Amino acid sequence: MDAKVSLARLADVAVGRGLPFLKRVASKVQRAADQVSERLLGADFEDRIQSLSRRYELQGGDPFGFDPDAVRQAALPSAFFHRAYFRTEVFDIDRVPTGRVMLVANHSGQIPIDAAILGCALFFDANPPRMTRAMVDKWTATLPFVSTFFSRMGQVVGLPENARRLLEREEALLVFPEGMRGISKPFRDRYQLQEFGSGFMRLAIATGTPIVPVGVVGAEEQYVSFGSLSWAARTFGVPVFPLVPQLVVPGGALPLPTKYRIFFGEPMSFAGDPDDAPRVSDKVYLVKQAIQHILRRGLAQRQGVFR
Amino acid sequence: MSGTSDPSGEGAVLVTGICGRLGRRVARVLHRKRRVIGVDRRPFPDRPADVEHHQVDLRSTRVRELFRGGVTALVHLGVMHDPRRDSGENLVWNVTAAKALLECAEHFGLKKVVLLSSANVYGPRPDNPQLLDEEAPLLGAGSFGAIRDLVELDMSFQAFFWKQPAIETVILRPTHILGTVRNAPSNYLRLPMAPTLLGFDPMIQAIHQEDVVAALERSLQPGARGIYNLAGPPPVALSRALELLGRPTVPVPHGIAKMGVERLFRWRVTSFPAPELDFIRFVCMIDDSRARRDLGYAPRHGLVATLSAVDDERWLG
């Protein structure tokens, strides 16, 4: 009997005091979470999404499968890395023209975080917001979930036909002419541009696309690689097998929280014959020099890798 | 035979495979303008009175006789693709029939030859450009043997196009045709519950059957010649298409789906051959700007109308 009464009292207290208390806590947590997400995403996040949606609706949708609504879902984790983790600083992003453009950048960091952060910069910091369209490897199209994710996020299978079509649709194409040589470069080669491919230049000439050289400072230190084991790469059938000691440290799978600085250079325009190989490689060299110059200046400017 | 009325003076058009669902629609549109002669082994039950129909095999010598009656145009729809039949037999039948028809077209000096091919000749592949143009290689048979026939026919009509410059040859390659037709994409969208492949959601295109008929009609106009892709309304993700149709979906991992469909096909539970799964896995989309520019083609049906066309006359057969 007594037990029943005390249980009932307990229930009364729980309903009368405990529940409102819990509700208050929950709503506070909710508010705090909202504040954090608003600080990360920025107050104009909805407007940015709307602006992107309108752009693609006017074109009758994107045939490559880009979906502005999917950006909404990926935005919070991306914004966390962009604003909080890497504390990206963006310089001269207003140099990116609003029409068709090729962003040519240095590539580094073992996994393409630089591409994602560059995408963030053009979405969160550019006016109007742009979606960068990068090229992904063909075999990702055979992977479940990955293929769908890339497609919804505006990434396309790396084929010259696709690149040309994107530029003809006035998109911002992200190109890493160093390719695999750049992303897998060892720590000792940081900020030294590797050999450039020339496909991007031929396409830029053929489609009359301005090239914006971009220097990404900070990504080259995010994973310290001592080099690639060529025999291991051959054994496992992967393009590179980098030796990254931090991966064996617990929590080392995350990149080092280096500070990202992204410098946009003056747009460069090229004309001439896209099939004139020697002239094309001269032009490629000009772009490479421009990026190397931006990087040198950016490196001289910074006080430390993490500051 | 020559006594039949010919209001336009353009001569008759011979339509093969006229008794299919698409063929009957073509006949109904064309017979208002010019004489239509149909050839099909099947009967043509609700045939318009002024459409002649001959129930013969395309390979028979009687077909040659039909060309004598003032035929000036050939529309070849009678491509057989029965996945249940022996594939070698199918190929021999299709190629022999096409060869006989093209020989007649040359011998009787036709003005126009039209083949209804399909965008399936390009094939769904992970390394496809997002939109294929008419110059893309025909790789459809690489993973799906049954497409071989269509690729073969497409090629022989292409050869005819070059060999016979006096005859206007048109090859139409429409994307997935939707409507009352009984092809794989329409059948798929008619399933009460659509299986999808877990983690795959390719962009797809579809074209309304009536838009195909309209494009066929345009391709019969004097001056039209060449290869034309035909796409319908702007592409959408497969999941969005199924959502618009209100179909519940069951995502199945690709390996299991492939094994399952292979078994079910062998046991005759399903009419979908397993390689068809690639169409809901990879992209096979086309750029039809050439048809829009040269033929003046434009789809009249929007996305929702095109998709829901599979439910028209659903219970009427």
Interface residues (C-beta under 8 A of the other chain):
Chain A: G60 G61 P63 F64 G65 D67 K138 W139 A141 T142 L143 P144 F145 V146 S147 T148 S151 R152 V156 V157 L159 E161 N162 R165
Chain B: P126 D127 N128 P129 Q130 L131 L197 L198 G199 F200 D201 P202 M203 P234 P235 V236 A237 P253 H254 F282 V283 M285
